[in-house]
Every structure is written in C-alpha cells, then in structure tokens.
Amino acid sequence: MTQILLPPSEGKTGRARGRAVDFGTLSFPELNPVREQVLETLAKVSASADAHDVLEVGASLRDEVERNTRWRTEPSVPVSELYSGVLYDALGYSTLSAGTKRRAANRLLVISAAWGALRPADRVPPYRLSMGTTLPGHGPLASVWRDPLNAALAGVDGVIVDCRSSTYVAPWRPSGDQADKWVSVNVVRERDGVRSVVSHNAKHTRGLVARHLLESGKDPGTPKSLHKLISERWNAELDRASTGWTLTVVEHD
C-alpha cells in the first residue's frame, strides 16, 4: 500500500473544548513511551524562563509555548484537522470525498517531533515543537526518534512517497528493501532553461501531489508506476538516487 509521508506544520488548529489525548487510541502504540518522555520534558521546558531560547521561537508565540504545559488536559484534535499551512491547504483534506478520506486513513503518515508518527484519525493536542530542537536531557529530537521510528515503521510496505522537508527526513530514512521504493518529491521552477529550487511553492505542489495520489484511487506498486501517475498532471522526472529515488516536479513560468 502506497504511503505518503508528510511533515507537520507550524500552524495548528486547537479546540476550546473536547476530550484530552488518549494514548491507547493512537497509531503506533509502541511509540507511546517515547511520546510521553518527550512531552513531559517539553512541558517542563515550556514552563522555564529560557523556554523561547530552547524552543527557538519568538516572544509572540508565548501562548503556544504556554499551551505545551497543558498537553495532558488540552482538548485533542484529529490530525486531519490539526495542521494548517501551505501544504495542508493544497491537500484540502476537508474537501476530499468520503472514499478518498478512507484511502487517506491508511496512506497519510505525518512525522511529528512530539508524537513520532501519526495517522489522520489520531487525536492529539496542538503543540509547539520542531524536529530541529535539542531538548535538555534528550539531545536532538531527530536522534531521539530515529531508533523508535525505525522499529515502528519497519513494516511499512509499498511505494513511500516522501513529501517531508529535510528536517523531518532526518529521524527516519527508509533503508534496505524499503529504500528501493522510497521516492522523495522535489520541486523546481524552470525559466528560460534554467532551474531553481523553490520553497513556498514546493509545499503547495507537494500538497497537490498528495491529493492527486489519493483521489486517483490507484496504488502504484513501483517508483516508475508512480512517475507515470504523477506525469498525468505534471512535467515530472524520476531519477535513481544513492538511496531511494527522486521524483522532480518541474514547474514552468
């Protein structure tokens, strides 16, 4: 089954009321011990005087940092509604058909600094934490999550369509047989024959790619069949990398 890896977004949508997170209902329950350790430390850091320095956020995000201290009681939100921003706007989960949402339930996989890995139906509270953060007593979060994610995602099969940013690739890179079907989605802009890397538009395009895959109803079994499917809508190139594959979507001005 094709898996679409997404990064989280900095923007998150909270709720005024609702039930708190229930660890027993989350996907990949084997990650729960690490989740709780990270969140407990995050709460302590967020209550400290140097919270903004450790989390590398500005004073304008004071309320979001303070909310980290209430993660046990804060109303939880389905992952499908939690994240906002360019990629998630392009994905447009709320506007997907019922059948497409059913496919998304087992195909979308968000890699999170606080929760490790999440599916759309998982319910968690909003949080402020980046995978690039170094938490006191834990070290770099990418290192904290590496072994737990390797174990939890070892059974992921099928083509892995990677729409993550580099920060969120760091904790889990498919290896072995998985790497043979790991396809990183890259986006470039071409103008007068010259190509340049794009950032903002790359997020938008990756969101559209994820939506296209879900709405197609197809389950490409190889990177080449994925390339064929994406090429129905975009000018796309597939290249074998040292580990995995790279699918480059070329946008023209």
C-alpha positions, 0 to 999 in steps of 0.5 A, a space after each residue: 500500500 502506497 504511503 505518503 509521508 508528510 511533515 507537520 506544520 507550524 500552524 495548528 488548529 486547537 479546540 476550546 473544548 473536547 476530550 484530552 489525548 488518549 494514548 491507547 487510541 493512537 497509531 503506533 502504540 509502541 511509540 507511546 513511551 517515547 511520546 510521553 518522555 518527550 512531552 513531559 520534558 517539553 512541558 517542563 521546558 515550556 514552563 522555564 524562563 529560557 523556554 523561547 531560547 530552547 524552543 527557538 521561537 519568538 516572544 509572540 508565540 508565548 501562548 503556544 509555548 504556554 499551551 505545551 504545559 497543558 498537553 495532558 488536559 488540552 482538548 485533542 484534535 484529529 490530525 486531519 484537522 490539526 495542521 494548517 499551512 501551505 501544504 495542508 491547504 493544497 491537500 484540502 483534506 476537508 474537501 476530499 470525498 468520503 472514499 478518498 478520506 478512507 484511502 487517506 486513513 491508511 496512506 497519510 503518515 505525518 512525522 511529528 517531533 512530539 508524537 513520532 508518527 501519526 495517522 489522520 484519525 489520531 487525536 492529539 493536542 496542538 503543540 509547539 515543537 520542531 524536529 530541529 530542537 535539542 531538548 535538555 536531557 534528550 539531545 536532538 529530537 531527530 536522534 531521539 526518534 530515529 531508533 523508535 521510528 525505525 522499529 515502528 515503521 519497519 513494516 511499512 510496505 509499498 511505494 513511500 512517497 516522501 513529501 517531508 522537508 529535510 528536517 523531518 527526513 532526518 529521524 527516519 530514512 527508509 533503508 534496505 528493501 524499503 529504500 528501493 521504493 522510497 521516492 522523495 518529491 522535489 520541486 523546481 521552477 524552470 525559466 528560460 532553461 534554467 532551474 531553481 529550487 523553490 520553497 513556498 511553492 514546493 509545499 503547495 505542489 507537494 500538497 497537490 501531489 498528495 491529493 492527486 495520489 489519493 483521489 486517483 484511487 490507484 496504488 502504484 506498486 513501483 517508483 516508475 508506476 508512480 512517475 507515470 501517475 504523477 506525469 498525468 498532471 505534471 512535467 515530472 522526472 524520476 531519477 535513481 538516487 544513492 538511496 531511494 529515488 527522486 521524483 522532480 516536479 518541474 514547474 514552468 513560468 
